[in-house]
Amino acid sequence: MAVREILLLGNPLLRERCRRVRSADTSSVQSIINDLRDTLQHFRSQRGFGRGIAAPQIGVAARVIYVDYEFSGAMLNPRITKRSRKKFLLWDDCFSFPELLVRVERSTKVDVEFEDEAGKKKHISASGGFAELLQHEIDHLDGILAIDRAVDSRHIILRSEYEKLQSDRPRSL
């Protein structure tokens, strides 16, 4: 139970494919879950955003994510079993490159199978922002980062520049 350092873009551990978790009831897995929860909460309190985090972001090559958005808790060995054909575009951000925003395309709906913190098999259907979050975090488990999903190289921007451009836009009344 500790706030862990978040690995940043360029760290080779972020590019590794993570190993499956064999059993949820080990102290090491429970420790990973607690560290992910604590790190997510700390990051959110410091930066003002954050809905999920994946184990490789704290240097652990295990298929574990922790989300706090429409569902709160750990997902072990999550796997997308179905994706909608319908897609949407959004500016994505990531704890591992918090100063960047990346324009990506994601499925509007996904079905995900996973094991909960007690090792019980679960299934979830997610749409919109929750679907996007699950796709982002599960990508991390396969060594895929949001920048790999950028629409093109012109759709990567510093957060400060994005905010400046947004504030320069005229507002409608």
C-alpha positions as CSV (number, residue, x, y, z in Angstrom):
1,M,0.0,0.0,0.0
2,A,2.1,2.8,-1.3
3,V,2.1,5.6,-3.9
4,R,4.5,4.3,-6.6
5,E,6.5,6.3,-9.1
6,I,4.8,6.4,-12.5
7,L,7.1,5.3,-15.4
8,L,7.3,8.0,-18.1
9,L,7.4,7.8,-21.9
10,G,10.7,6.3,-23.0
11,N,11.0,3.8,-20.2
12,P,11.3,0.3,-22.0
13,L,9.1,-1.4,-19.3
14,L,6.1,0.5,-20.8
15,R,6.6,-1.4,-24.1
16,E,6.6,-4.9,-22.6
17,R,3.7,-7.3,-22.9
18,C,2.5,-8.2,-19.4
19,R,2.2,-11.7,-18.0
20,R,-1.1,-13.2,-16.9
21,V,-2.0,-13.2,-13.2
22,R,-2.3,-16.8,-12.0
23,S,-4.1,-16.2,-8.7
24,A,-5.7,-13.1,-7.3
25,D,-5.3,-14.2,-3.7
26,T,-1.6,-13.8,-3.3
27,S,-0.1,-11.1,-1.2
28,S,2.0,-9.8,-4.2
29,V,-1.2,-9.4,-6.4
30,Q,-3.1,-7.7,-3.6
31,S,-0.1,-5.4,-3.1
32,I,-0.1,-4.5,-6.8
33,I,-3.8,-3.7,-6.5
34,N,-3.4,-1.5,-3.5
35,D,-0.4,0.3,-5.0
36,L,-2.4,1.0,-8.2
37,R,-5.3,2.4,-6.2
38,D,-3.1,4.6,-4.0
39,T,-1.1,5.8,-7.0
40,L,-4.2,6.6,-9.0
41,Q,-5.7,8.6,-6.0
42,H,-2.5,10.4,-5.4
43,F,-2.1,11.4,-9.1
44,R,-5.7,12.6,-9.3
45,S,-5.2,14.7,-6.2
46,Q,-2.0,16.2,-7.6
47,R,-3.0,16.7,-11.3
48,G,-6.8,16.9,-11.2
49,F,-7.4,14.1,-13.6
50,G,-7.1,10.4,-13.8
51,R,-9.6,7.5,-14.1
52,G,-7.4,4.5,-14.4
53,I,-3.9,3.1,-14.2
54,A,-2.2,-0.1,-15.5
55,A,0.4,-2.2,-13.6
56,P,3.2,-1.5,-16.1
57,Q,2.9,2.2,-15.4
58,I,4.3,1.4,-11.9
59,G,6.9,-1.0,-13.2
60,V,5.0,-4.2,-12.8
61,A,4.7,-6.5,-15.9
62,A,1.4,-8.1,-14.7
63,R,-2.0,-7.9,-16.4
64,V,-3.7,-5.8,-13.8
65,I,-5.5,-2.5,-14.2
66,Y,-7.3,-0.3,-11.6
67,V,-10.1,1.9,-12.7
68,D,-12.3,4.4,-10.9
69,Y,-14.9,5.4,-13.4
70,E,-18.4,3.8,-13.6
71,F,-16.7,0.8,-12.0
72,S,-14.2,1.1,-9.2
73,G,-11.7,-1.6,-8.6
74,A,-9.1,-3.9,-10.1
75,M,-9.4,-5.9,-13.2
76,L,-7.1,-8.9,-13.5
77,N,-6.3,-10.4,-16.9
78,P,-8.8,-8.1,-18.7
79,R,-9.5,-9.0,-22.3
80,I,-11.7,-7.2,-24.8
81,T,-14.0,-9.8,-26.3
82,K,-16.1,-7.5,-28.6
83,R,-15.7,-4.0,-30.1
84,S,-18.3,-2.0,-31.8
85,R,-17.6,-1.0,-35.4
86,K,-18.7,2.5,-34.6
87,K,-15.8,4.7,-33.5
88,F,-15.2,8.1,-32.1
89,L,-12.3,10.6,-31.9
90,L,-11.0,12.1,-28.7
91,W,-8.0,13.8,-27.2
92,D,-6.4,11.1,-24.9
93,D,-4.0,11.7,-22.1
94,C,-1.9,9.4,-20.0
95,F,-0.1,9.3,-16.6
96,S,3.1,8.3,-18.4
97,F,3.1,11.4,-20.5
98,P,0.9,13.9,-18.6
99,E,2.0,16.9,-20.6
100,L,0.8,15.5,-23.9
101,L,-2.6,15.0,-25.5
102,V,-3.0,12.6,-28.4
103,R,-5.9,12.5,-30.8
104,V,-7.0,8.8,-31.1
105,E,-9.9,6.8,-32.5
106,R,-11.6,4.3,-30.2
107,S,-14.6,2.0,-30.4
108,T,-17.7,3.4,-28.8
109,K,-18.6,0.1,-27.1
110,V,-16.5,-2.8,-25.8
111,D,-17.2,-6.0,-23.9
112,V,-14.5,-7.0,-21.4
113,E,-13.9,-10.2,-19.5
114,F,-11.7,-10.1,-16.4
115,E,-11.3,-11.5,-12.9
116,D,-12.1,-9.3,-10.0
117,E,-9.9,-8.8,-6.9
118,A,-11.2,-12.1,-5.4
119,G,-10.4,-14.0,-8.6
120,K,-14.1,-14.3,-9.8
121,K,-14.7,-14.1,-13.5
122,K,-16.7,-11.1,-14.6
123,H,-18.0,-9.5,-17.7
124,I,-18.7,-5.8,-18.4
125,S,-20.2,-4.0,-21.3
126,A,-18.9,-0.4,-21.5
127,S,-19.7,2.5,-23.8
128,G,-18.4,6.1,-24.3
129,G,-15.8,7.3,-21.9
130,F,-15.7,4.0,-20.0
131,A,-15.1,2.0,-23.2
132,E,-12.3,4.4,-24.1
133,L,-10.7,4.1,-20.7
134,L,-10.8,0.3,-20.8
135,Q,-9.2,0.3,-24.3
136,H,-6.5,2.7,-23.1
137,E,-5.6,0.7,-20.0
138,I,-5.8,-2.8,-21.7
139,D,-3.5,-1.4,-24.4
140,H,-0.9,-0.7,-21.7
141,L,-0.9,-4.4,-20.8
142,D,0.2,-5.2,-24.4
143,G,2.9,-2.5,-24.5
144,I,0.8,-0.2,-26.6
145,L,0.7,3.5,-25.7
146,A,-1.9,6.2,-26.8
147,I,0.8,7.8,-29.0
148,D,0.9,4.6,-31.0
149,R,-2.8,5.1,-31.7
150,A,-2.5,8.8,-32.8
151,V,-4.6,9.6,-35.8
152,D,-1.4,11.0,-37.4
153,S,1.7,12.8,-36.2
154,R,0.0,16.2,-36.3
155,H,-2.4,15.1,-33.6
156,I,0.0,15.1,-30.7
157,I,0.0,18.3,-28.7
158,L,1.3,19.7,-25.4
159,R,-1.5,20.0,-22.8
160,S,-0.5,23.7,-22.2
161,E,-0.7,24.5,-25.9
162,Y,-4.1,22.7,-26.2
163,E,-5.5,24.7,-23.3
164,K,-4.1,27.9,-24.8
165,L,-5.8,27.2,-28.1
166,Q,-9.0,26.3,-26.4
167,S,-9.0,29.5,-24.4
168,D,-8.4,31.5,-27.6
169,R,-11.6,30.2,-29.2
170,P,-14.6,32.5,-29.1
171,R,-17.3,31.3,-26.8
172,S,-20.9,31.3,-27.9
173,L,-23.4,32.7,-25.5
